[in-house]
């Protein structure tokens, strides 16, 4: 017995994939994503340095 035509897996055609990628690339990034990327990252450096020095000198809290 032959399988039904709808029982076969559907593979994406190159044209469909190419068109999907064109649409995604044309849309670009959402403005909220761009704002999050440009936002300055908080720095833990100056606040944590004394703690590291305390540990390195052998003091415990």
CNS distance restraints for C-alpha pairs under 8 A (distance, minus, plus):
assign (resid   3 and name CA) (resid   7 and name CA) 6.32 0.50 0.50
assign (resid   3 and name CA) (resid   8 and name CA) 7.79 0.50 0.50
assign (resid   4 and name CA) (resid   8 and name CA) 7.55 0.50 0.50
assign (resid  12 and name CA) (resid  16 and name CA) 6.51 0.50 0.50
assign (resid  12 and name CA) (resid  17 and name CA) 6.69 0.50 0.50
assign (resid  13 and name CA) (resid  17 and name CA) 6.43 0.50 0.50
assign (resid  14 and name CA) (resid  18 and name CA) 5.99 0.50 0.50
assign (resid  15 and name CA) (resid  19 and name CA) 6.12 0.50 0.50
assign (resid  16 and name CA) (resid  20 and name CA) 6.15 0.50 0.50
assign (resid  17 and name CA) (resid  21 and name CA) 6.21 0.50 0.50
assign (resid  18 and name CA) (resid  22 and name CA) 6.23 0.50 0.50
assign (resid  19 and name CA) (resid  23 and name CA) 6.30 0.50 0.50
assign (resid  20 and name CA) (resid  24 and name CA) 6.28 0.50 0.50
assign (resid  21 and name CA) (resid  25 and name CA) 6.03 0.50 0.50
assign (resid  22 and name CA) (resid  26 and name CA) 6.07 0.50 0.50
assign (resid  23 and name CA) (resid  27 and name CA) 6.25 0.50 0.50
assign (resid  24 and name CA) (resid  28 and name CA) 6.93 0.50 0.50
assign (resid  29 and name CA) (resid  33 and name CA) 6.46 0.50 0.50
assign (resid  29 and name CA) (resid  34 and name CA) 6.70 0.50 0.50
assign (resid  30 and name CA) (resid  34 and name CA) 6.56 0.50 0.50
assign (resid  31 and name CA) (resid  35 and name CA) 6.22 0.50 0.50
assign (resid  32 and name CA) (resid  36 and name CA) 6.25 0.50 0.50
assign (resid  33 and name CA) (resid  37 and name CA) 6.25 0.50 0.50
assign (resid  34 and name CA) (resid  38 and name CA) 6.26 0.50 0.50
assign (resid  35 and name CA) (resid  39 and name CA) 6.17 0.50 0.50
assign (resid  44 and name CA) (resid  48 and name CA) 6.00 0.50 0.50
assign (resid  45 and name CA) (resid  49 and name CA) 6.07 0.50 0.50
assign (resid  46 and name CA) (resid  50 and name CA) 7.62 0.50 0.50
assign (resid  47 and name CA) (resid  51 and name CA) 7.69 0.50 0.50
assign (resid  48 and name CA) (resid  52 and name CA) 6.34 0.50 0.50
assign (resid  49 and name CA) (resid  53 and name CA) 6.23 0.50 0.50
assign (resid  50 and name CA) (resid  54 and name CA) 6.08 0.50 0.50
assign (resid  51 and name CA) (resid  55 and name CA) 6.32 0.50 0.50
assign (resid  52 and name CA) (resid  56 and name CA) 6.08 0.50 0.50
assign (resid  53 and name CA) (resid  57 and name CA) 6.09 0.50 0.50
assign (resid  54 and name CA) (resid  58 and name CA) 6.46 0.50 0.50
assign (resid  54 and name CA) (resid  59 and name CA) 5.50 0.50 0.50
assign (resid  54 and name CA) (resid  60 and name CA) 7.42 0.50 0.50
assign (resid  55 and name CA) (resid  59 and name CA) 5.63 0.50 0.50
assign (resid  55 and name CA) (resid  60 and name CA) 6.58 0.50 0.50
